[in-house]
Amino acid sequence: MLDRIDFEPVFFAPFVSSVMRVEPAWIDYNGHLNMAYYNVLFDRAVDEAFELLGCGADYVNEGYSTFTAEVHVRYLRELHEGDPVRVTCQLLDYDAKRMHYFEQLFHATEGWVSATSENMSLHVDMTAKKAAAFPAKVERALARMKASHAKLPVPEAVGRKIAMPEKR
């Protein structure tokens, strides 16, 4: 029998999710992916990244979780029923209680970007129901992911705001 060895995760830059498909129930009356389900795809992908960081779905059993505090989604190109997609996730920064990351939703076989999502998540103590510092093991994983992702350029859409175009 092999001894169990705990391995540190490898943080590729950027993180790339598993392939997902646009589900039939997600198509709206315009014949394309409804805006709400872009967030479902982004959320499923970040759940995979959070598993690597040690703060995934089972983390709530340790009394902690992450909550989304702010999101800015840009819809760039339509997706349709059955389209295969992948999401990349780039950790931009973090502090004791927050993570700032950027996601891009790609058509998995054709390679074009369908949408982007810039996010701020809070680390939450589920008993106190308030923001709390990451435990050391998660902070170490965040540091390793950030070091890997720091080699990537900052996406041009980071920090964008919604505003009317300037008049000429």
C-alpha positions, 0 to 999 in steps of 0.5 A: 500500500502506498503512503499518502503524500500531501502535494502542494498544488501546481499553479499554472498561469492562468488557471484553466477550468475544465470544459463545460457546455452551455445547457439548453435551459440557459438559452433565452428568448433571444436564442443565446446564453442568458446573461445570468448563466455567464455568471454560473459558468464563471462561478463553476470555474472559480470553484475549481480554482478555489479547490486548489487554494484550499477554500473550495466547497468543503471549506465551509466544514472548517467554518469558513467560506468565500463570498462575492463582494463585487463583480464586473462582467463584460459580454463580448460575444454570444454563446449558444446551446451546446457550445463548449467553454473554458474559463481562465482565472488570474489572481491579480491580488489579495490581502488578509481578507480579500481576493481580486481576480479576473476571469475570461470565458473562452469558446473551448474549440474556437478560442475566442473570448465570449465574456470577462469577469472581474471579481472581489471576493471576501473570506468569511468566518461562517460563525461570526458572519463577517470577513476574517483573515485567511488561515496560513495554509490558504494564504500560502497557496494564495502567495504561490498562485499570485507569484505564478500569475504575476508573470502574466500581463494585467488584462486591459479590462481590469479596473474598467468602469461603466460610463457613457462614451466621451462626446467628441 
